[in-house]
């Protein structure tokens, strides 16, 4: 996902046509990071979709993305200054 969507994620527009995909009264509604997750309807880029097995219990499904990997990478390579057995807060 991250490599595919590294461009235009902060512009509220879809990759390819630069359109928001959503409008109200003919005016575009922009969204953040190409997802419209707080709307009743969502128009998203295919790279933002993760197919989940319908048999999976949703309470136990977790999609890991670049935010998690960035934090782990910084921790494992000592870039964050986090010490073993210390507590951290992830936002």
C-alpha positions as CSV (number, residue, x, y, z in Angstrom):
1,X,0.0,0.0,0.0
2,X,2.6,2.6,1.1
3,X,4.7,2.4,-2.1
4,X,1.6,2.5,-4.3
5,X,0.0,5.5,-2.5
6,X,3.1,7.5,-1.7
7,X,2.0,10.3,-4.1
8,X,-1.0,12.7,-3.6
9,X,-2.0,11.2,-0.2
10,X,-2.3,14.6,1.3
11,X,-4.4,16.3,-1.6
12,X,-7.7,14.6,-1.1
13,X,-7.8,13.4,-4.7
14,X,-7.7,10.1,-6.3
15,X,-4.6,8.9,-8.0
16,X,-4.9,8.9,-11.8
17,X,-7.6,11.5,-12.4
18,X,-6.9,14.1,-9.6
19,X,-10.7,14.0,-8.7
20,X,-12.0,13.7,-5.2
21,X,-14.6,11.2,-6.2
22,X,-17.2,12.7,-3.9
23,X,-19.3,15.9,-4.2
24,X,-22.2,17.7,-2.6
25,X,-24.3,20.2,-4.6
26,X,-21.9,19.8,-7.5
27,X,-18.8,20.9,-5.4
28,X,-16.1,18.4,-4.7
29,X,-15.6,17.1,-1.1
30,X,-12.0,16.2,-0.4
31,X,-10.7,13.5,1.9
32,X,-7.5,12.6,3.7
33,X,-5.1,9.9,2.6
34,X,-7.4,8.8,-0.2
35,X,-9.9,7.2,2.2
36,X,-13.3,8.5,3.2
37,X,-13.8,6.4,6.2
38,X,-16.1,8.8,8.1
39,X,-18.7,9.0,5.3
40,X,-21.7,6.8,4.7
41,X,-20.2,6.0,1.3
42,X,-16.6,5.7,0.4
43,X,-14.7,6.2,-2.9
44,X,-11.2,4.8,-2.4
45,X,-8.2,3.8,-4.6
46,X,-7.9,0.0,-5.0
47,X,-4.5,0.2,-3.2
48,X,-6.4,1.2,0.0
49,X,-8.4,-2.0,0.0
50,X,-7.4,-5.1,1.9
51,X,-9.5,-8.2,1.2
52,X,-10.5,-10.1,4.4
53,X,-11.7,-13.6,4.5
54,X,-15.5,-13.4,5.3
55,X,-15.0,-16.3,7.8
56,X,-12.6,-14.3,9.9
57,X,-13.9,-12.9,13.1
58,X,-13.8,-9.1,12.6
59,X,-13.0,-8.6,16.3
60,X,-9.6,-10.3,15.7
61,X,-8.8,-8.8,12.2
62,X,-6.0,-6.3,12.2
63,X,-4.5,-4.7,9.1
64,X,-0.9,-3.6,9.6
65,X,0.3,-0.7,7.4
66,X,3.2,1.6,7.1
67,X,2.6,3.3,10.5
68,X,3.2,0.1,12.4
69,X,6.2,-0.8,10.2
70,X,7.8,2.6,10.6
71,X,7.5,2.4,14.4
72,X,8.9,-1.1,14.5
73,X,11.8,-0.2,12.1
74,X,12.7,2.8,14.2
75,X,12.6,0.7,17.4
76,X,14.6,-2.3,16.1
77,X,17.3,-0.1,14.6
78,X,17.6,2.1,17.7
79,X,16.5,5.3,16.0
80,X,13.7,6.1,18.4
81,X,15.7,5.9,21.7
82,X,13.1,3.5,23.1
83,X,14.7,1.2,25.8
84,X,13.9,-2.4,26.4
85,X,10.8,-2.9,28.6
86,X,9.9,0.8,28.4
87,X,6.3,2.0,27.8
88,X,5.4,4.0,24.7
89,X,2.3,5.6,23.3
90,X,1.5,5.1,19.6
91,X,-0.8,7.6,17.9
